[in-house]
Amino acid sequence: MTDRYAVIGNPVAHSKSPQLHAAFARATGQDLCYEAILAPLDAFAATVRAFIASGGRGMNVTVPFKVEACRLADTRSARAEAAGAVNTLVFSAAGIHGDNTDGVGLVADLRRNLGLDLRGKRVLLLGAGGAARGVLLPLLQERPAKLALANRSADKARRLAAEFAARAPGWVADAGGFDELAGRCFDLVVNATAASLEDAAPPLPAGLFAPASCAYDMVYGKGVTPFLRAAGEQGASRLADGLGMLVEQAAESFCLWRGMRPDTAPVLAGLRAA
């Protein structure tokens, strides 16, 4: 029988996951089908369990169910525990296992597609919500020289930094408000705020971007966002959106389910061309 997988969310019709996993399956010769499932806002768990009962092997989880998926899982990976959210569910006789592939997807995009080695680099992560939580631990595991957090609410950034300092021994928690960034510069600035979804940019001071620096916006499909435009004007030499992260996190999910990692380069190139 063909193995069944799905992405679950509300809304979900916009998801590129079915396209990505169909491409991965063709490239690896895997017999699977992948669909999009719209779950009622008050029936996420019931919808997941119905999919399991029908023979489902795994699911990706998108908004607004990632936190609920973390609660539903019987076991969770360390990175899912750190994020407090799950975007990948694996179903087996042992139960429901939850993982979070967002952070590893970001790191893979930075490494494989952009050629960035974060060891010894100065990194700034903007935001202190779910998107920032999901990528913070994998970024710290890349051993940057410094990793700073900044958020519109400085207190929220400091609370997040204090929590993760316990998960990353040796990291000197560095967090505050946007205004506290004045006079500092970084090799990589990652925008994990929701500003680009609202066609806006975080209110950042000038001078943040070091020579040969990269500005990375986790949002994709918006073209050159206000954040990326401002970064380019302020001297960032490379601008990147989150499309590569989308493809790489999907590849990590595929690997969790099928035990093999697909080649992401042709899939990403196809999406870029489209």
Secondary structure, DSSP 4 states (H G I P E B T S, - for coil): --EEEEEEESS-TT--HHHHHHHHHHHHT--EEEEEEE--TT-HHHHHHHHHHTTEEEEEE-TT-HHHHHHH-SEE-HHHHHHT--SEEEEETTEEEEE--HHHHHHHIIIIIT----TT-EEEEE--SHHHHHHHHHHHTT--SEEEEEESSHHHHHHHHHHHHTTSTT----EEEGGGGTT--EEEEEE-SSGGGGT----PPTT-EEEEEEEEES--SSSS-HHHHHHHHTT-SEEE-THHHHHHHHHHHHHHHHS-PPP-HHHHHHHHH-
